[in-house]
Amino acid sequence: MRIKRFIPAIYFITLATVIGCSVKKYIPEDEFLYKGADLKLQTEVEGIKGLDDIEEELNGLLRPEPNTKFLGMYVGLWAYFKGTKDKPGFINRFLNKKIGEEPVYFSQVAPSRTEELIINRLENRGFFYSTTSSEVTRKDIYAKVDYTATISEPYKLSEVVVDRDSLEVEKEIIELMKDTKLDSGSRFDLNILTFERNRIDSALKEKGYYNFNSDYLIFEADTNISDSARIFKLYLRLKNNVPSKGIIPYTVDTINVFPNYSIDENETKTDTVSLAGKNFIQNEKVFKPKLLNDYILIEKNERYNPTLSRLSSNRLSSIGNYKFVNLRYKELETSDSLGHLTANFYLSPMTKRSVRAELLAVSKSNNFAGPALNLVYRNRNLFKGGETLNLTGKVGYEFQIAGGENRKGLQSLELGLGADLIFPRVIFFVPIKEKFSYSVPKTKMGLSAEYLSRGGLYRLNSISAKYGYFWNANQFAYHEINPISLSVVNLSKTSPEFEQILDDNPFLRRSFEQNFIAGINYTFNYNKLNDRFRTHGYFLGVGLDFAGNTINLINKITGKNDGKFLGLEYAQYGKMDLDLRYHLNIDKKQTIATRLFAGFGFPFGNSQSLPYIKQYFSGGPNSVRAFRIRSIGPGTYRPENFDVNSFFDQSGDVRIEGNIEYRFPIVSLLKGALFMDAGNIWLMNENEALPGGKFTSDWWNQLAVGTGFGLRVDIEFFVIRFDLATPLRIPYLEEGERWGNSFDVGSKTWRKQNLIFNFAIGYPF
């Protein structure tokens, strides 16, 4: 029995020996495998600031990188040698392509060159007269290098002097140097000098110096001002022979806007309208000049400003009507001390009208499948002010393709119509001059109607209307607020079977009966997930939704207390969602993605639970994937007849969920994933029809947990996802029995009950 405990260790040692020996035999006799380098820092003085950063920077100079190891073994190198031998076979070729690494030999290393780079980097940091040395160690087939760097006492700044002050640009530079980071007593640092040159360059451009360049500036250091101390004096001046156009400010004399620009456009035959110092040039009026003027921040006879130029282009692009927005400046001949520019905005519009049709085959994890058709008609620039009209239509039919012995042949028909009118400006009861510089807030008016017939059980009709605003505060932050959000839901033509479900669950009946929802909602997203070059990506989403309070106040003022408005029962609730996501991008192709979602709904006053269309559910392809859609909770509740009741009952007022997923490449466009999900939903109030469903302090002990793997066909702008998952923890089982899974893959019954297949478009988070 004792020997068995050492079997894994024996196996690992044997594997390491085999790989080590396999690698060794491929090394040429006149070569040594490079094992890397170590750097030791020595200092002549104590208390050097930023020494850790300097050491990290110097370590980055130790090139080349040696072959990587995994658990002490050269797995990548072994795969390379196996894959490049004669007749390597399919497996060896595959391993070489995926994890193979070419050998790094000591002959590729130049210790003397590395010493020069270390000295150069130390001098750039102010440590002049430092020294370095290196020592090479060879053993068996391996070689490594040990570097030693002795850091001298650094040179420190005594003062900064701007040489000359006769030109206007030099006076500007003197003023800008009041905010310099070059403080007396600071160490000489080439990085800070470069930063200062770029800072001054950017600031001068903001003041109108259109042709200025950071290369026109030069710092000169004088180290001969003291024989006893290592100090230096810094001089800043313009280089000799700087072109005159580079050191004069420019003003914008003319602003031309081409709202309907194309390469073939003949400018001589276009009409010009002058407004607020801008010339709007177009053959026919395709965009009203008065409205377009508000998007442009640069003004006539003002100095050139790159920030206002960039923001003007951003604002014009944010209208949503233009394919290309190009701002080009043209220099004018001048005889005075100022430069003069003409600003030309070339705006190339998108196609005004478009129609898109999507034919979908829908498959859900609750065994419903069927076709769906989506139609979208879009009209851009409807009233010649950048307005966009979207008309949408949807037809979907689903039927139950499996359901076991309780199968009822359920089917559903869904019809939908919607219209959105978007104005690229703020539309309010009184004129509002927006102050957003990054992009323009948009006003959205929406109206939609939906019809749902669920297989003879019931019919649900709904009408929704919204009025609100949305905008991007910057490239990461998005806001949306809807001061007016109205929904009317009508449950009609219920079957006796469904009426029995409602009779057994009064809370569910109330959630359907409160068919008027009037409130306000707000959404905020901060998204830094899309940059694949960012190691740490994150997303913050916040949603707030409040309904019924204004109507309740009106009823109190008027003396009504029947819970109705215009003859309709209205809902009262507050709802908050928090969505946190974090992506660790190991490299460009491997990611560990995590998500934490928490949603809380608080019914009060006229409501005992959230309206049905506002409730949460758990399970399915974008939730806990080891459970079918809407099949988890609330709490530890489990319906007796899963196939029928789960669709109606398994929703709640609270949802907490966490997910983690490791994403990795397989071949070409095919990627893989390993994931684990956990979550559940709960009710805020006790419901006798759903025992165990109330949210309590031991909610964490009622989480459903599942794991699985997936395949993704990722073609950058479109992802087809397949996930296969199995539960690890089932919350509705008795305590002590919730964890565990027999994993009897050979059993047809086990597979049917424990393997959940999910098909979806896009990543889950």
Summary of the structure (lengths in Angstrom):
residues: 765
radius of gyration: 34.7
end to end distance: 46.8
largest distance: 102.4
contacts: 2285
relative contact order: 0.05
helix: 23%
strand: 40%
